[in-house]
């Protein structure tokens, strides 16, 4: 099935000079694409930016697979998958 993630970032910027701004955010997930939308309000009215695509990619990450439930004192198997998209070894 297709997994759809949503995140909502709301930031108020007061930019009176250049009309542009940079907004650094940390996006969730390791490899995915996001669609962003923005609007602005001014004394001249409402402005709408066209949707923009943002693709994020983390070249090295770890994914842990935990069992559904664990009882205290129980021995369980912890599966770890390492994803390495780097061009060389990091050791």
N, C-alpha and C positions, 0 to 999 in steps of 0.2 A: 504493500500500500504506500501511497504517497504521503510523506510526512510534511506537514506545513507548520512552520514556526512563526510566531508573531512576536514583535517587540515594539513597544511604543515609547518613543523618546520625545519629550515635550520640552523645548527650551525657548525662553524668551530672550531675544537679542535686541539691544538698542544700538542701531548702527545708523548714525545720521550723516556720515561723511561719504564713504565710498559706495555704499549700497551693496557691498558684498561682505561675507563673513566666513570664517572657517570654524567648524564646530567639531572638535575631536571627541569621539565616542568609542567605547569598547563594545564591539558587537559580540553576541553570544555565538557559540558553535565554532567548528574548526574548518570545515569546507562547505560553503553554501553561498547562495546569492540572495540579495535583499533588494527590494524595491523601495525607494525613498520618495517622499513627496514633501513639498514645502509651500507655505503661503506667507504673505506679508500684508501688513496693514500700514497705511500712511495717511497723511492728510489729503492725498490725491485719490485714495480708494484702496481697493483690494487687488493684490497681485498673486497670481498662481504660477508656480514653476512646473514645468513638465516633469513627469515621473523620471527618476534616474535609477539606473541599475548599479548595484555595488556587489562585487564578488569578493569574498574573503577566503583566504587560504592560509592555513598554518602548516609550515613545512615539516614540523616535528611535533607529535603529540602522542599521548598514551590514553587508551580506553580500557576501563576496568569493567568486567562482567561479574556482577555479584549475584548470588542465588536470591530467589524470591524472599526467603526468610532464613534467619540464622538464630539459633538458640545459644545463649551464653554457655561457654565451655565446649561447644560443638566444634569439631574439626570440619572445615569446609574447603572447597577448591575455589581459589581466586584466580580467574583468568585475566591476564593482562595482554593487550595487543598493542604493539608499538608501531606507529605509522611514521616512516622516515622518507620524506620526499626530498631530502637534501641531496646535493650532488656528490658529497663526500662524507666519510665517516666522521663523527664528532668526538670520538674517543681520543 
